[in-house]
Amino acid sequence: MSRVCQVTGAEVGFGRHVSHSHRRTNRRFDVNIQKKRYWVPSLGRHVTLRLSARGIKTVDVRGIDAVVADVRARGGVL
């Protein structure tokens, strides 16, 4: 399962650790992806989404119906 938020599109970022001696090693900045199950009244069923923490806040502000409509418009499978 890829670590991509279905609402915001946030993906894994890459960078480098820089030590005190300034040696650099590769690292990953993982997205805080969580599975959330929502009841969608317009569909009449539950929908499970893979969301980042920011995506969960977006659903709280905009509402699940608006978010699901946007995901479907982009071609997302629900």
PDB file of N, CA, C and O in Angstrom:
ATOM      1  N   MET A   1       0.847  -1.178   0.000  1.00  0.00           N
ATOM      2  CA  MET A   1       0.000   0.000   0.000  1.00  0.00           C
ATOM      3  C   MET A   1       0.887   1.234   0.000  1.00  0.00           C
ATOM      4  O   MET A   1       1.762   1.379   0.855  1.00  0.00           O
ATOM      5  N   SER A   2       0.662   2.118  -0.956  1.00  0.00           N
ATOM      6  CA  SER A   2       1.477   3.318  -1.037  1.00  0.00           C
ATOM      7  C   SER A   2       1.059   4.304   0.047  1.00  0.00           C
ATOM      8  O   SER A   2      -0.101   4.353   0.454  1.00  0.00           O
ATOM      9  N   ARG A   3       2.022   5.078   0.498  1.00  0.00           N
ATOM     10  CA  ARG A   3       1.759   6.046   1.550  1.00  0.00           C
ATOM     11  C   ARG A   3       1.413   7.388   0.914  1.00  0.00           C
ATOM     12  O   ARG A   3       2.215   8.322   0.907  1.00  0.00           O
ATOM     13  N   VAL A   4       0.183   7.455   0.376  1.00  0.00           N
ATOM     14  CA  VAL A   4      -0.303   8.666  -0.275  1.00  0.00           C
ATOM     15  C   VAL A   4      -1.678   8.976   0.297  1.00  0.00           C
ATOM     16  O   VAL A   4      -2.528   8.092   0.406  1.00  0.00           O
ATOM     17  N   CYS A   5      -1.889  10.233   0.661  1.00  0.00           N
ATOM     18  CA  CYS A   5      -3.188  10.671   1.170  1.00  0.00           C
ATOM     19  C   CYS A   5      -4.154  10.801   0.000  1.00  0.00           C
ATOM     20  O   CYS A   5      -3.813  11.411  -1.014  1.00  0.00           O
ATOM     21  N   GLN A   6      -5.359  10.237   0.123  1.00  0.00           N
ATOM     22  CA  GLN A   6      -6.341  10.291  -0.951  1.00  0.00           C
ATOM     23  C   GLN A   6      -6.973  11.665  -1.094  1.00  0.00           C
ATOM     24  O   GLN A   6      -7.558  11.963  -2.136  1.00  0.00           O
ATOM     25  N   VAL A   7      -6.871  12.506  -0.077  1.00  0.00           N
ATOM     26  CA  VAL A   7      -7.495  13.827  -0.131  1.00  0.00           C
ATOM     27  C   VAL A   7      -6.482  14.900  -0.544  1.00  0.00           C
ATOM     28  O   VAL A   7      -6.733  15.657  -1.482  1.00  0.00           O
ATOM     29  N   THR A   8      -5.360  14.968   0.138  1.00  0.00           N
ATOM     30  CA  THR A   8      -4.388  16.030  -0.125  1.00  0.00           C
ATOM     31  C   THR A   8      -3.318  15.634  -1.121  1.00  0.00           C
ATOM     32  O   THR A   8      -2.657  16.503  -1.690  1.00  0.00           O
ATOM     33  N   GLY A   9      -3.131  14.338  -1.345  1.00  0.00           N
ATOM     34  CA  GLY A   9      -2.099  13.879  -2.272  1.00  0.00           C
ATOM     35  C   GLY A   9      -0.701  13.903  -1.683  1.00  0.00           C
ATOM     36  O   GLY A   9       0.277  13.792  -2.421  1.00  0.00           O
ATOM     37  N   ALA A  10      -0.585  14.047  -0.359  1.00  0.00           N
ATOM     38  CA  ALA A  10       0.721  14.092   0.299  1.00  0.00           C
ATOM     39  C   ALA A  10       1.441  12.758   0.131  1.00  0.00           C
ATOM     40  O   ALA A  10       0.850  11.697   0.333  1.00  0.00           O
ATOM     41  N   GLU A  11       2.719  12.816  -0.240  1.00  0.00           N
ATOM     42  CA  GLU A  11       3.522  11.619  -0.474  1.00  0.00           C
ATOM     43  C   GLU A  11       4.768  11.652   0.395  1.00  0.00           C
ATOM     44  O   GLU A  11       5.061  12.644   1.062  1.00  0.00           O
ATOM     45  N   VAL A  12       5.495  10.533   0.369  1.00  0.00           N
ATOM     46  CA  VAL A  12       6.753  10.431   1.097  1.00  0.00           C
ATOM     47  C   VAL A  12       7.743  11.425   0.512  1.00  0.00           C
ATOM     48  O   VAL A  12       7.849  11.563  -0.706  1.00  0.00           O
ATOM     49  N   GLY A  13       8.473  12.122   1.393  1.00  0.00           N
ATOM     50  CA  GLY A  13       9.526  13.026   0.953  1.00  0.00           C
ATOM     51  C   GLY A  13      10.880  12.433   1.282  1.00  0.00           C
ATOM     52  O   GLY A  13      10.995  11.595   2.177  1.00  0.00           O
ATOM     53  N   PHE A  14      11.895  12.859   0.571  1.00  0.00           N
ATOM     54  CA  PHE A  14      13.241  12.348   0.801  1.00  0.00           C
ATOM     55  C   PHE A  14      14.167  13.495   1.121  1.00  0.00           C
ATOM     56  O   PHE A  14      13.972  14.613   0.644  1.00  0.00           O
ATOM     57  N   GLY A  15      15.169  13.225   1.924  1.00  0.00           N
ATOM     58  CA  GLY A  15      16.143  14.233   2.304  1.00  0.00           C
ATOM     59  C   GLY A  15      17.386  13.556   2.831  1.00  0.00           C
ATOM     60  O   GLY A  15      17.681  12.413   2.484  1.00  0.00           O
ATOM     61  N   ARG A  16      18.112  14.268   3.673  1.00  0.00           N
ATOM     62  CA  ARG A  16      19.345  13.725   4.226  1.00  0.00           C
ATOM     63  C   ARG A  16      19.464  14.068   5.702  1.00  0.00           C
ATOM     64  O   ARG A  16      19.107  15.164   6.135  1.00  0.00           O
ATOM     65  N   HIS A  17      19.977  13.101   6.468  1.00  0.00           N
ATOM     66  CA  HIS A  17      20.425  13.399   7.822  1.00  0.00           C
ATOM     67  C   HIS A  17      21.750  14.129   7.682  1.00  0.00           C
ATOM     68  O   HIS A  17      22.587  13.743   6.866  1.00  0.00           O
ATOM     69  N   VAL A  18      21.947  15.161   8.456  1.00  0.00           N
ATOM     70  CA  VAL A  18      23.243  15.838   8.470  1.00  0.00           C
ATOM     71  C   VAL A  18      23.745  15.788   9.906  1.00  0.00           C
ATOM     72  O   VAL A  18      23.162  16.398  10.802  1.00  0.00           O
ATOM     73  N   SER A  19      24.828  15.057  10.112  1.00  0.00           N
ATOM     74  CA  SER A  19      25.357  14.876  11.456  1.00  0.00           C
ATOM     75  C   SER A  19      26.158  16.102  11.880  1.00  0.00           C
ATOM     76  O   SER A  19      26.348  17.040  11.106  1.00  0.00           O
ATOM     77  N   HIS A  20      26.615  16.072  13.113  1.00  0.00           N
ATOM     78  CA  HIS A  20      27.426  17.184  13.634  1.00  0.00           C
ATOM     79  C   HIS A  20      28.704  17.353  12.818  1.00  0.00           C
ATOM     80  O   HIS A  20      29.172  18.474  12.622  1.00  0.00           O
ATOM     81  N   SER A  21      29.270  16.241  12.341  1.00  0.00           N
ATOM     82  CA  SER A  21      30.480  16.314  11.523  1.00  0.00           C
ATOM     83  C   SER A  21      30.155  16.626  10.058  1.00  0.00           C
ATOM     84  O   SER A  21      31.050  16.699   9.216  1.00  0.00           O
ATOM     85  N   HIS A  22      28.872  16.806   9.771  1.00  0.00           N
ATOM     86  CA  HIS A  22      28.359  17.201   8.458  1.00  0.00           C
ATOM     87  C   HIS A  22      28.392  16.068   7.442  1.00  0.00           C
ATOM     88  O   HIS A  22      28.354  16.322   6.238  1.00  0.00           O
ATOM     89  N   ARG A  23      28.464  14.810   7.909  1.00  0.00           N
ATOM     90  CA  ARG A  23      28.323  13.666   7.004  1.00  0.00           C
ATOM     91  C   ARG A  23      26.835  13.518   6.686  1.00  0.00           C
ATOM     92  O   ARG A  23      25.989  13.675   7.566  1.00  0.00           O
ATOM     93  N   ARG A  24      26.527  13.223   5.452  1.00  0.00           N
ATOM     94  CA  ARG A  24      25.133  13.141   5.017  1.00  0.00           C
ATOM     95  C   ARG A  24      24.749  11.697   4.709  1.00  0.00           C
ATOM     96  O   ARG A  24      25.494  10.973   4.049  1.00  0.00           O
ATOM     97  N   THR A  25      23.570  11.286   5.197  1.00  0.00           N
ATOM     98  CA  THR A  25      23.004   9.987   4.865  1.00  0.00           C
ATOM     99  C   THR A  25      21.549  10.196   4.464  1.00  0.00           C
ATOM    100  O   THR A  25      20.888  11.118   4.943  1.00  0.00           O
ATOM    101  N   ASN A  26      21.064   9.336   3.587  1.00  0.00           N
ATOM    102  CA  ASN A  26      19.700   9.481   3.083  1.00  0.00           C
ATOM    103  C   ASN A  26      18.677   9.138   4.161  1.00  0.00           C
ATOM    104  O   ASN A  26      18.939   8.320   5.042  1.00  0.00           O
ATOM    105  N   ARG A  27      17.516   9.770   4.080  1.00  0.00           N
ATOM    106  CA  ARG A  27      16.420   9.483   4.992  1.00  0.00           C
ATOM    107  C   ARG A  27      15.099   9.727   4.288  1.00  0.00           C
ATOM    108  O   ARG A  27      15.054  10.315   3.207  1.00  0.00           O
ATOM    109  N   ARG A  28      14.015   9.264   4.919  1.00  0.00           N
ATOM    110  CA  ARG A  28      12.662   9.452   4.396  1.00  0.00           C
ATOM    111  C   ARG A  28      11.845  10.275   5.372  1.00  0.00           C
ATOM    112  O   ARG A  28      11.986  10.139   6.588  1.00  0.00           O
ATOM    113  N   PHE A  29      10.998  11.119   4.837  1.00  0.00           N
ATOM    114  CA  PHE A  29      10.010  11.832   5.631  1.00  0.00           C
ATOM    115  C   PHE A  29       8.665  11.190   5.331  1.00  0.00           C
ATOM    116  O   PHE A  29       8.007  11.550   4.355  1.00  0.00           O
ATOM    117  N   ASP A  30       8.249  10.230   6.176  1.00  0.00           N
ATOM    118  CA  ASP A  30       7.005   9.510   5.938  1.00  0.00           C
ATOM    119  C   ASP A  30       5.799  10.370   6.293  1.00  0.00           C
ATOM    120  O   ASP A  30       5.841  11.177   7.221  1.00  0.00           O
ATOM    121  N   VAL A  31       4.729  10.181   5.539  1.00  0.00           N
ATOM    122  CA  VAL A  31       3.479  10.883   5.779  1.00  0.00           C
ATOM    123  C   VAL A  31       2.707  10.127   6.859  1.00  0.00           C
ATOM    124  O   VAL A  31       2.744   8.897   6.903  1.00  0.00           O
ATOM    125  N   ASN A  32       2.020  10.847   7.717  1.00  0.00           N
ATOM    126  CA  ASN A  32       1.242  10.248   8.795  1.00  0.00           C
ATOM    127  C   ASN A  32      -0.091   9.739   8.236  1.00  0.00           C
ATOM    128  O   ASN A  32      -1.132  10.368   8.423  1.00  0.00           O
ATOM    129  N   ILE A  33      -0.045   8.586   7.544  1.00  0.00           N
ATOM    130  CA  ILE A  33      -1.227   8.017   6.896  1.00  0.00           C
ATOM    131  C   ILE A  33      -1.986   7.135   7.879  1.00  0.00           C
ATOM    132  O   ILE A  33      -1.405   6.306   8.581  1.00  0.00           O
ATOM    133  N   GLN A  34      -3.303   7.337   7.909  1.00  0.00           N
ATOM    134  CA  GLN A  34      -4.167   6.546   8.773  1.00  0.00           C
ATOM    135  C   GLN A  34      -5.411   6.147   7.991  1.00  0.00           C
ATOM    136  O   GLN A  34      -5.867   6.884   7.116  1.00  0.00           O
ATOM    137  N   LYS A  35      -5.957   4.978   8.309  1.00  0.00           N
ATOM    138  CA  LYS A  35      -7.218   4.559   7.712  1.00  0.00           C
ATOM    139  C   LYS A  35      -8.360   5.093   8.563  1.00  0.00           C
ATOM    140  O   LYS A  35      -8.381   4.898   9.779  1.00  0.00           O
ATOM    141  N   LYS A  36      -9.311   5.770   7.921  1.00  0.00           N
ATOM    142  CA  LYS A  36     -10.481   6.294   8.621  1.00  0.00           C
ATOM    143  C   LYS A  36     -11.727   5.833   7.888  1.00  0.00           C
ATOM    144  O   LYS A  36     -11.766   5.816   6.658  1.00  0.00           O
ATOM    145  N   ARG A  37     -12.742   5.461   8.648  1.00  0.00           N
ATOM    146  CA  ARG A  37     -14.004   4.985   8.081  1.00  0.00           C
ATOM    147  C   ARG A  37     -15.068   6.036   8.371  1.00  0.00           C
ATOM    148  O   ARG A  37     -15.297   6.402   9.524  1.00  0.00           O
ATOM    149  N   TYR A  38     -15.712   6.515   7.317  1.00  0.00           N
ATOM    150  CA  TYR A  38     -16.727   7.563   7.436  1.00  0.00           C
ATOM    151  C   TYR A  38     -18.046   7.070   6.876  1.00  0.00           C
ATOM    152  O   TYR A  38     -18.082   6.281   5.932  1.00  0.00           O
ATOM    153  N   TRP A  39     -19.134   7.547   7.473  1.00  0.00           N
ATOM    154  CA  TRP A  39     -20.460   7.320   6.919  1.00  0.00           C
ATOM    155  C   TRP A  39     -20.739   8.461   5.942  1.00  0.00           C
ATOM    156  O   TRP A  39     -20.648   9.635   6.301  1.00  0.00           O
ATOM    157  N   VAL A  40     -21.082   8.099   4.691  1.00  0.00           N
ATOM    158  CA  VAL A  40     -21.371   9.093   3.663  1.00  0.00           C
ATOM    159  C   VAL A  40     -22.868   9.048   3.369  1.00  0.00           C
ATOM    160  O   VAL A  40     -23.350   8.107   2.738  1.00  0.00           O
ATOM    161  N   PRO A  41     -23.609  10.070   3.829  1.00  0.00           N
ATOM    162  CA  PRO A  41     -25.072  10.046   3.646  1.00  0.00           C
ATOM    163  C   PRO A  41     -25.503  10.040   2.182  1.00  0.00           C
ATOM    164  O   PRO A  41     -26.496   9.398   1.838  1.00  0.00           O
ATOM    165  N   SER A  42     -24.775  10.743   1.315  1.00  0.00           N
ATOM    166  CA  SER A  42     -25.174  10.809  -0.090  1.00  0.00           C
ATOM    167  C   SER A  42     -25.047   9.450  -0.790  1.00  0.00           C
ATOM    168  O   SER A  42     -25.794   9.163  -1.725  1.00  0.00           O
ATOM    169  N   LEU A  43     -24.108   8.618  -0.340  1.00  0.00           N
ATOM    170  CA  LEU A  43     -23.950   7.287  -0.913  1.00  0.00           C
ATOM    171  C   LEU A  43     -24.743   6.236  -0.151  1.00  0.00           C
ATOM    172  O   LEU A  43     -25.036   5.165  -0.682  1.00  0.00           O
ATOM    173  N   GLY A  44     -25.090   6.544   1.092  1.00  0.00           N
ATOM    174  CA  GLY A  44     -25.834   5.608   1.920  1.00  0.00           C
ATOM    175  C   GLY A  44     -24.999   4.436   2.405  1.00  0.00           C
ATOM    176  O   GLY A  44     -25.536   3.355   2.643  1.00  0.00           O
ATOM    177  N   ARG A  45     -23.686   4.632   2.556  1.00  0.00           N
ATOM    178  CA  ARG A  45     -22.808   3.552   3.012  1.00  0.00           C
ATOM    179  C   ARG A  45     -21.557   4.133   3.654  1.00  0.00           C
ATOM    180  O   ARG A  45     -21.315   5.339   3.606  1.00  0.00           O
ATOM    181  N   HIS A  46     -20.765   3.243   4.257  1.00  0.00           N
ATOM    182  CA  HIS A  46     -19.492   3.644   4.830  1.00  0.00           C
ATOM    183  C   HIS A  46     -18.416   3.652   3.746  1.00  0.00           C
ATOM    184  O   HIS A  46     -18.471   2.882   2.788  1.00  0.00           O
ATOM    185  N   VAL A  47     -17.442   4.537   3.920  1.00  0.00           N
ATOM    186  CA  VAL A  47     -16.304   4.625   3.007  1.00  0.00           C
ATOM    187  C   VAL A  47     -15.040   4.657   3.851  1.00  0.00           C
ATOM    188  O   VAL A  47     -14.960   5.412   4.821  1.00  0.00           O
ATOM    189  N   THR A  48     -14.050   3.842   3.491  1.00  0.00           N
ATOM    190  CA  THR A  48     -12.767   3.841   4.175  1.00  0.00           C
ATOM    191  C   THR A  48     -11.765   4.593   3.323  1.00  0.00           C
ATOM    192  O   THR A  48     -11.576   4.275   2.149  1.00  0.00           O
ATOM    193  N   LEU A  49     -11.120   5.590   3.914  1.00  0.00           N
ATOM    194  CA  LEU A  49     -10.137   6.416   3.212  1.00  0.00           C
ATOM    195  C   LEU A  49      -8.779   6.293   3.881  1.00  0.00           C
ATOM    196  O   LEU A  49      -8.698   6.084   5.092  1.00  0.00           O
ATOM    197  N   ARG A  50      -7.699   6.422   3.091  1.00  0.00           N
ATOM    198  CA  ARG A  50      -6.341   6.515   3.617  1.00  0.00           C
ATOM    199  C   ARG A  50      -5.983   7.985   3.644  1.00  0.00           C
ATOM    200  O   ARG A  50      -5.765   8.598   2.599  1.00  0.00           O
ATOM    201  N   LEU A  51      -5.921   8.558   4.849  1.00  0.00           N
ATOM    202  CA  LEU A  51      -5.774  10.005   5.002  1.00  0.00           C
ATOM    203  C   LEU A  51      -4.549  10.350   5.823  1.00  0.00           C
ATOM    204  O   LEU A  51      -4.153   9.608   6.723  1.00  0.00           O
ATOM    205  N   SER A  52      -3.957  11.488   5.499  1.00  0.00           N
ATOM    206  CA  SER A  52      -2.930  12.062   6.358  1.00  0.00           C
ATOM    207  C   SER A  52      -3.637  12.835   7.470  1.00  0.00           C
ATOM    208  O   SER A  52      -4.853  13.022   7.429  1.00  0.00           O
ATOM    209  N   ALA A  53      -2.879  13.275   8.448  1.00  0.00           N
ATOM    210  CA  ALA A  53      -3.460  14.059   9.543  1.00  0.00           C
ATOM    211  C   ALA A  53      -4.094  15.334   8.991  1.00  0.00           C
ATOM    212  O   ALA A  53      -5.155  15.751   9.456  1.00  0.00           O
ATOM    213  N   ARG A  54      -3.452  15.950   8.006  1.00  0.00           N
ATOM    214  CA  ARG A  54      -4.019  17.147   7.376  1.00  0.00           C
ATOM    215  C   ARG A  54      -5.289  16.803   6.602  1.00  0.00           C
ATOM    216  O   ARG A  54      -6.223  17.604   6.564  1.00  0.00           O
ATOM    217  N   GLY A  55      -5.334  15.631   5.990  1.00  0.00           N
ATOM    218  CA  GLY A  55      -6.522  15.195   5.266  1.00  0.00           C
ATOM    219  C   GLY A  55      -7.713  14.994   6.186  1.00  0.00           C
ATOM    220  O   GLY A  55      -8.845  15.295   5.810  1.00  0.00           O
ATOM    221  N   ILE A  56      -7.469  14.486   7.392  1.00  0.00           N
ATOM    222  CA  ILE A  56      -8.542  14.310   8.375  1.00  0.00           C
ATOM    223  C   ILE A  56      -9.113  15.663   8.774  1.00  0.00           C
ATOM    224  O   ILE A  56     -10.326  15.818   8.908  1.00  0.00           O
ATOM    225  N   LYS A  57      -8.233  16.638   8.962  1.00  0.00           N
ATOM    226  CA  LYS A  57      -8.696  17.993   9.299  1.00  0.00           C
ATOM    227  C   LYS A  57      -9.489  18.597   8.147  1.00  0.00           C
ATOM    228  O   LYS A  57     -10.459  19.320   8.374  1.00  0.00           O
ATOM    229  N   THR A  58      -9.085  18.308   6.918  1.00  0.00           N
ATOM    230  CA  THR A  58      -9.805  18.805   5.748  1.00  0.00           C
ATOM    231  C   THR A  58     -11.218  18.242   5.703  1.00  0.00           C
ATOM    232  O   THR A  58     -12.165  18.963   5.388  1.00  0.00           O
ATOM    233  N   VAL A  59     -11.366  16.959   6.017  1.00  0.00           N
ATOM    234  CA  VAL A  59     -12.690  16.344   6.048  1.00  0.00           C
ATOM    235  C   VAL A  59     -13.534  16.989   7.141  1.00  0.00           C
ATOM    236  O   VAL A  59     -14.727  17.217   6.941  1.00  0.00           O
ATOM    237  N   ASP A  60     -12.939  17.285   8.288  1.00  0.00           N
ATOM    238  CA  ASP A  60     -13.680  17.920   9.379  1.00  0.00           C
ATOM    239  C   ASP A  60     -14.194  19.302   8.979  1.00  0.00           C
ATOM    240  O   ASP A  60     -15.295  19.690   9.371  1.00  0.00           O
ATOM    241  N   VAL A  61     -13.410  20.042   8.206  1.00  0.00           N
ATOM    242  CA  VAL A  61     -13.792  21.412   7.831  1.00  0.00           C
ATOM    243  C   VAL A  61     -14.790  21.412   6.676  1.00  0.00           C
ATOM    244  O   VAL A  61     -15.820  22.082   6.751  1.00  0.00           O
ATOM    245  N   ARG A  62     -14.499  20.672   5.615  1.00  0.00           N
ATOM    246  CA  ARG A  62     -15.314  20.726   4.400  1.00  0.00           C
ATOM    247  C   ARG A  62     -16.504  19.792   4.424  1.00  0.00           C
ATOM    248  O   ARG A  62     -17.506  20.051   3.757  1.00  0.00           O
ATOM    249  N   GLY A  63     -16.414  18.710   5.181  1.00  0.00           N
ATOM    250  CA  GLY A  63     -17.484  17.723   5.218  1.00  0.00           C
ATOM    251  C   GLY A  63     -17.159  16.550   4.311  1.00  0.00           C
ATOM    252  O   GLY A  63     -16.493  16.706   3.287  1.00  0.00           O
ATOM    253  N   ILE A  64     -17.635  15.375   4.696  1.00  0.00           N
ATOM    254  CA  ILE A  64     -17.281  14.157   3.983  1.00  0.00           C
ATOM    255  C   ILE A  64     -17.905  14.112   2.591  1.00  0.00           C
ATOM    256  O   ILE A  64     -17.293  13.574   1.668  1.00  0.00           O
ATOM    257  N   ASP A  65     -19.101  14.660   2.417  1.00  0.00           N
ATOM    258  CA  ASP A  65     -19.736  14.626   1.097  1.00  0.00           C
ATOM    259  C   ASP A  65     -18.929  15.399   0.063  1.00  0.00           C
ATOM    260  O   ASP A  65     -18.744  14.920  -1.056  1.00  0.00           O
ATOM    261  N   ALA A  66     -18.447  16.585   0.419  1.00  0.00           N
ATOM    262  CA  ALA A  66     -17.666  17.401  -0.510  1.00  0.00           C
ATOM    263  C   ALA A  66     -16.333  16.739  -0.836  1.00  0.00           C
ATOM    264  O   ALA A  66     -15.884  16.770  -1.982  1.00  0.00           O
ATOM    265  N   VAL A  67     -15.700  16.141   0.171  1.00  0.00           N
ATOM    266  CA  VAL A  67     -14.403  15.497  -0.036  1.00  0.00           C
ATOM    267  C   VAL A  67     -14.553  14.271  -0.925  1.00  0.00           C
ATOM    268  O   VAL A  67     -13.743  14.064  -1.829  1.00  0.00           O
ATOM    269  N   VAL A  68     -15.575  13.456  -0.685  1.00  0.00           N
ATOM    270  CA  VAL A  68     -15.799  12.261  -1.497  1.00  0.00           C
ATOM    271  C   VAL A  68     -16.101  12.655  -2.944  1.00  0.00           C
ATOM    272  O   VAL A  68     -15.656  11.979  -3.872  1.00  0.00           O
ATOM    273  N   ALA A  69     -16.844  13.730  -3.144  1.00  0.00           N
ATOM    274  CA  ALA A  69     -17.136  14.192  -4.504  1.00  0.00           C
ATOM    275  C   ALA A  69     -15.844  14.594  -5.226  1.00  0.00           C
ATOM    276  O   ALA A  69     -15.686  14.301  -6.411  1.00  0.00           O
ATOM    277  N   ASP A  70     -14.924  15.261  -4.525  1.00  0.00           N
ATOM    278  CA  ASP A  70     -13.652  15.658  -5.126  1.00  0.00           C
ATOM    279  C   ASP A  70     -12.784  14.440  -5.472  1.00  0.00           C
ATOM    280  O   ASP A  70     -12.167  14.392  -6.535  1.00  0.00           O
ATOM    281  N   VAL A  71     -12.745  13.458  -4.563  1.00  0.00           N
ATOM    282  CA  VAL A  71     -11.952  12.258  -4.806  1.00  0.00           C
ATOM    283  C   VAL A  71     -12.494  11.498  -6.010  1.00  0.00           C
ATOM    284  O   VAL A  71     -11.723  11.006  -6.835  1.00  0.00           O
ATOM    285  N   ARG A  72     -13.811  11.400  -6.113  1.00  0.00           N
ATOM    286  CA  ARG A  72     -14.419  10.718  -7.265  1.00  0.00           C
ATOM    287  C   ARG A  72     -14.188  11.492  -8.564  1.00  0.00           C
ATOM    288  O   ARG A  72     -14.000  10.883  -9.618  1.00  0.00           O
ATOM    289  N   ALA A  73     -14.199  12.831  -8.502  1.00  0.00           N
ATOM    290  CA  ALA A  73     -13.972  13.636  -9.694  1.00  0.00           C
ATOM    291  C   ALA A  73     -12.551  13.453 -10.228  1.00  0.00           C
ATOM    292  O   ALA A  73     -12.322  13.533 -11.435  1.00  0.00           O
ATOM    293  N   ARG A  74     -11.600  13.208  -9.328  1.00  0.00           N
ATOM    294  CA  ARG A  74     -10.211  12.964  -9.730  1.00  0.00           C
ATOM    295  C   ARG A  74      -9.992  11.540 -10.202  1.00  0.00           C
ATOM    296  O   ARG A  74      -8.891  11.196 -10.633  1.00  0.00           O
ATOM    297  N   GLY A  75     -11.022  10.702 -10.129  1.00  0.00           N
ATOM    298  CA  GLY A  75     -10.890   9.319 -10.584  1.00  0.00           C
ATOM    299  C   GLY A  75     -10.523   8.354  -9.478  1.00  0.00           C
ATOM    300  O   GLY A  75     -10.112   7.228  -9.758  1.00  0.00           O
ATOM    301  N   GLY A  76     -10.660   8.765  -8.230  1.00  0.00           N
ATOM    302  CA  GLY A  76     -10.360   7.881  -7.104  1.00  0.00           C
ATOM    303  C   GLY A  76     -11.433   6.826  -6.944  1.00  0.00           C
ATOM    304  O   GLY A  76     -12.605   7.062  -7.237  1.00  0.00           O
ATOM    305  N   VAL A  77     -11.021   5.657  -6.475  1.00  0.00           N
ATOM    306  CA  VAL A  77     -11.950   4.551  -6.270  1.00  0.00           C
ATOM    307  C   VAL A  77     -12.373   4.529  -4.821  1.00  0.00           C
ATOM    308  O   VAL A  77     -11.535   4.500  -3.920  1.00  0.00           O
ATOM    309  N   LEU A  78     -13.671   4.543  -4.598  1.00  0.00           N
ATOM    310  CA  LEU A  78     -14.205   4.476  -3.232  1.00  0.00           C
ATOM    311  C   LEU A  78     -15.112   3.289  -3.082  1.00  0.00           C
ATOM    312  O   LEU A  78     -15.659   3.062  -2.003  1.00  0.00           O
TER     313      LEU A  78
END
